Amino acid sequence: MSDNEKHQRILDAGLAQFCQYGYRRTSMNDIAEKADVSRASLYSYFKNKDEIFRSVSVNVHEILLRDIDKVLRGDDKTDVAERVFRALFIRHSRFLSLVVESDHGSELEDEYSRLCGDVVANANRQFEARLTAVFEQVQADAKTGHGLQGVTPADAATVLNLAAAGCKRRVKDVMQFEQRIRGLASIYVKGATHSS
């Protein structure tokens, strides 16, 4: 097994253990066993559980951003509202599902806030930059009558991302969140662009 494969295996094991048992009840030994690596090997990659938790978060965000890039590139047949909806859903639903579906969701959310604030802020900046690029293209298409109406591309991206985060409040499950996000993207994008 290569170093990269072992590293990824540890991250996958950490995510599985945190979701199943929560942060506090998960030990380094649990993660090593789940990853099928020795404790010594685990400690050669990560000095403690906090570092694994942060690295899991970074890894999940990196995967999400790659998936978002694919969706936003899309094709000419997929309209902007649909691509934006898919990107918003990918960006926000993964962590929501971890919180909603795990018996330890609130504990994971607390640890996520404690350990990963900078990770989240960086991922949000990167995501909003991607959305901004989409809205810049919409703005460039203004000559076709589908430009943004009275808002900059960066502001459009920020407001939409914040609104999507707000849509997570009081949802029962990811499907309810998906419905909210689909409506938000449709109303926001079509309203901002006056497109049909």
Helices and strands as residue ranges (DSSP letters): H 3-25, H 28-35, H 39-45, H 49-73, H 80-101, H 105-140, G 141-144, H 153-166, H 174-193
